[in-house]
């Protein structure tokens, strides 16, 4: 493929985003229309961590309902995209060039960090999908480097999608918030700081995000921000386009980014 595929990061929000975050759903749908049709999709989701990078090998990945306490409608949703075992092996070979051994998981399905946004991006579920895990206790720099190793996939028609959150502090959330609630100030400050640093291509500052205004508070745990760094690494020097839906539950930034040539 002569055209280099974009790279995408989405804040996937709460599991019920498909039901309660119409702005985000519209954003994901628009991203799906902007991206050239991929040969396959590689998702790095905040909801899969392992001791070392692990790829999913299933040819028919199941829809994982990895949550509880939400609407029964969510549990009836299924995303029946085919898998891509050959792509999984290709990912493992790319990591091996840097001395990283990738595990294989033959039964892993698609967690909600993958199937929720993909349901809006590619509702026909006709593009093969695999997942690559995060690495437990590895920080931004390690995941950025992981993204750099995956970058050659862009020349092979593969869409790399990081799915996590720009802000993810449950103590800030208002589960009864109306859609037009004014965002929690600290969450908005950090969300805008990320956008500003991306526009300035200030990779060093982003990697040190915990020193940014409300950076550490936005992520009491780091796992939901690590997919962002995988996408950032795979994007190389591209400057992204920001999609800016309303905040979900008052404090979940739903920002998405697409890096294109």
N, C-alpha and C positions, 0 to 999 in steps of 0.2 A: 504494500500500500504506500503510495507516494505522499499522501497527506498525513501529517502527524496528528494523532488523536489528541483532543483536549484532555485535561485532568479536572476532576470535579471533587469538591468537598461540600457535603451537606450537613447541616445540623438537623438530625432526624427528630428531635423533640421527644415528647412522651410517646408511648406506644399508640395512643389514640389520635395522633396527628392527622391521620387520614380522615377522621371524623370531626375534629375540632380545630384544625389549623388550616383553613382554606387558603390563606395567603401563601403558606409554605407549599401546599399541594400544587397551587398554580405555578409557583416558582419552579418546583421539580418538573412539572410538565413542560414548562418553557425550556428548561435545560435539556430535556429529552429532545425537543424540537431543534435546538441549536446545535447539538452534537451530531456529526456525521454518523450514519448507522454503523455501530461497532460490530466487529466480528465476534467479540465476546466482552464480558465485563468482569473485572476483578474488583471485589469490594473488600476494603479493610474496615471492619466495624469495631466500635468500642465494646461490643458485647461478646467478643471472643478474644481471650488472652491465653497464652500458653507459655511454657518455659522457654521454648524456642520457636521460631517461625514455623507455622503449620498450615498446610494447604488442604483444601477440601477436594476430595476425589470423586464424590458421588456424581453419577451420570444423571440422576433424577433427585436433586436435593429437596428434602421436605421443607415445609414452612414451619419454623419453630416459633411457637407462641410462648416466648420466654418472659412472661409477665403475669401478673395476677391482679384482680380487683378492678378490671376495666370492663367496658360494655361487652356483653355476650356476642355482639356483632363482630367484634375483632377476632374472636376465636373461630368464627365461620369463614374468615378470609384466608385464602390460600394463594400463593404465588408459585405457579407451576412451570417456571423456566427450566430448561434443561441445564445440566452441568457441563463442564468442559475439562475432563480429566487430562487431556493433552496440554491444555494451558496450565493446569496445576503443575505438571511435570516441567514445563518451560519455566515457570516461576522458580521452582526448586533449583533448576540448573543455573538461573541467573544469580541466585543467592550463593550457590556453590562457588561461583567465580571469586567471591570475596571471602571464601572460607566458612560460610554459614551453612550449616546442615539444616535442611527443612524436614520436619516430620510430615507424614501424610495421614489424613483422617478420611477413611473411606465412607463414613456414615454421616458426617457433619452436614446439616441442612443450612438453611438461610435464616439467620436470626432477624429480629425486627429492625435492627440497624441497617440491614440489607433490603428486606422485602418491603418495608413500609415506603421508603422513598422510591424504590424501583417500581412499585405499583403505580406511581404517578408518572415516572419518567418513561417507562416502557410497559404500559398497561396490558399489552398483548402477550407479555411474558415469552417472547419468541427469540430473545437473545440469550445465549448460554452464559451462565453466571457461576463463578467460583468465589470463595472467600480465602483470605489470608489472615491469620491471626496477628494480633499484637504480641509483643514480647513482654512478659511480666517483669515489672520493676526496671524496665529500660526506659530512659527518658527521651526528651525531644530530639537530642542529637542522634541517638541511635535510630529512632524512627525516621528522622530526616534522611539518614544514610540508607535506610531500607528503601525509601522512596526513590532515591537516586539509582539504586540497583535495579529497580523495576522500570525505570524510564524507557529502556529499549522497547518495551511492550507497546509504547505509543506508536512506534513505526510499524507495528504488526497488526494494527487495527483493534487494539485492546483499549477499552475505556477503563481507566483507573479511577475508582470512586472511594474517597475517604468519607466515612459516615460516623459522626460523633456529635460534638457540641462545642459552640464557641463559649457558652457559659453553662455551668452544670453544678449549681449549689442548691440542693433541695431546701435548705433553710430559708432561701429567698423566695420560694414559690408560693403562690396563692392559688390553691386548687379550685377556688370558686371565682377566679378572676374573669370578668367579661373580656371579649376579644379586643375591645378598645381601651383596656386598662393602660394607664401610663406605665412604662417599663420601670422596673426597680432601678434606681439611679446607678448603683454600682455596676450592675450588669450591663447597662447601656454604655457606661464609660469604658469598660473593658472591651466590649464589642466594637466600639468605634476606634479604640486604640489599635486593635488588631487590623482593622481596615486601613488605618493610616500607615501602619508599619508595612503592610503589604504594598500599598501604593508607592511607598518610598523604597521598596525592595530591601528593607532592613532586616535581613535574615538573622543577624546576630541578636537583635533586640527580641525578635520573636522566639528564638531558641531560649532566651533568658526571660520568658514571659512572666515568671513568678515574681520578678522584681518590678513588673509594670503596675500601674495603678489598678488595684483590685484583681491582679492576675492570680495570686495564690488563693484569694477568696472565691474567685470564679470557679476554681477547680480544687476543692478539698481533696479529691482523688484525681489522678492525672489521666486515667484511661480514656475519658471522653474527649480529651484534646489531642491524644496521640495520632488518631487518623488524619488530623489536620496536617501534622508534620510529615506523614507519609506522602500525602498529596503535594505538599510544598516541595519535598525533595524530588518527586517525579516531575514536577512542573518546570524545574530548572529556572531559567531566567524570565519566563513569561510573567507578565503582570495580569492579575485576574480581574474579571468582571464580578462585581458584588451584586448579589440578589438579596434584598433586604425585606423579608416579610415581617409582619407584626410579631412581637414577642409572644411566646406561648406561656400560659399560666403566670404572666407578669414578669418572669425573670429568665425564661429560657430563650436566649437569642436564637432565632431560626435562620440566621445568615447562612447563605450558601455562596460558593465561589466557583467560577469556571475559568480555568487558565487555557487560553487559546493563542496560537501564533498570530 
